[in-house]
Amino acid sequence: MSEAIMLVGGKGTRLRPLTVNTPKPMLEVAGVPFLSHMLSRAKAAGITRIVFATAYKPEVFEEYYGDGSRFGLEMEYVQEVEPLDTGGAIRNVADRLRSGPDEPVMIFNSDILSGMDLGALLAQHAARAADVTLHLTKVSDPRAFGLVPTDQDGWVTAFREKPQRPEDIVTDQINAGCYVFRREIIDGIPAGRRVSVERETFPGLLAAGAKVLGVVEQSYWLDLGTPAAFVRGSADLVLGAISSPAVPASTCPSHPEALVLEAAEVAESAKLGGGTTVGRGARVAEQAAVYGTVLGAGSSIGEGAVLRDSIVGRGARVGAGTVLEGAVVGDGASVGAGNELLAGVRVSCDAVIPDSAVRFSHDPS
């Protein structure tokens, strides 16, 4: 049996209001919950059993995935009562693991869209007899991430969490959010308290002489923690920049650069492109143009509206002639006709914006 732990406890505050009703890993990306893309890749790598480390809205995960049988996996759920941070969350599920002390357990952060070859990561962990193996990737600006320098043989030499001073930026290699732990290492994490795997567990392992391997792989990698990254990741999946067997088939082949889900209605004169997803039961009216945007289930886009790189929540409404660029509209919100919502504006769930109430240019009427 090959096991994995999914860390799904975060509140996803950077994605509010999208995460008011839905945990971040369950937000739909290219037509299915983001977690489904991760699970499909884990299954393809030979993982057969998943333990979810939950905290925020834990019932949503079990209601959707159940025991995992319809996804070809065995699933179990463990809820944090108090926040335990990454290392504490890993330790909190240890008694639900079935792997032996020397067997590998793969661990995923639940906000990373990656093309990493998981089977190759597991193989290198075994071949090098590592205690812990980390997937590393290279970025141009590593200040927002944990830096992980390695020696010429790939062994990790240090961990530097989110450095800001130039002298502390010693590498462009960052922690990419996927690990393989020897099961015994998990059991050694302190139980019952907050533990940061990045600030405590990994440095502690190095200090104790553990064998910590870093595997640098430059496949597709994106942290979906912000709205801009979220829409980009969804569009990249739709357009095939990264593949996932979990992406459903489109019901509207006349729009080859869009994913249109079942029961959605797209008017003949509407334009869709840029990797747009039109959710189940959503409606796009005549002359509307929607590019690089995620439309939630049951949402409605009015005649002549123009949407770019935006997110419209479930059951939300965008009125005729309204323009959204880089905007987020929460579940159930109503944006009236003739508005312009630009530059990262976020509309709360169930909010109501009257016609022509918000504009960045003069009212054309």
Secondary structure, DSSP 8 states (H G I E B T S, - for coil): --EEEEE-----GGGTTTTSSS-GGGSEETTEEHHHHHHHHHHHTT--EEEEEE-SSHHHHHHHHTTSGGGTSEEEEEE-SS--HHHHHHHHTGGG----TTSEEEEEETTEEE---HHHHHHHHHHTT-SEEEEEEE-S-GGGSEE--B-TTSBB---EES--SGGG---SEEEEEEEEEEHHHHHTS-SSS---IIIIIHHHHHHTT--EEEEE--S-EEE--SHHHHHHHHHHHHHTSS--TT----S-TTSTTEEE-TT-EE-TT-EEETTEEE-TT-EE-TT-EEES-EE-TT-EE-TT-EEES-EE-TT-EE-TT-EEES-EE-TT-EE-TT-EE-TT-EE-TT-EE-TT-S-SS----
